[in-house]
Amino acid sequence: MLMQSELDARPWISWAELSRRLAAIGEHVTPEALSTQVKSGAFPATLFLQCAVVCSFVGLELFVDQSDLHEAARRGSAA
């Protein structure tokens, strides 16, 4: 439940706020769908990377280059 842990570390980011941030990069997911997916652990890796970009998950850059994160966000929104 890595994504849930990352979001729990940012209590100011509600499901509605996360949905709004994702919409800003062209990924339209309702707050309800986000909550269901994250809580169940059933979501695509691209969604995790997109959330990492819009929520600035700390430490991910140790494993994935920041430019790759931005590219994943762009590609995910184009799919």
Buried (B, 14 or more C-beta within 10 A) or exposed (E): EEBEEBBEEBEEBBBEBBBEBBBEBEBEBEBEEBBEBBEEEEBEEBBBBBBBBBBEBEEBBEEEEEEEBBEBBEEBBEE
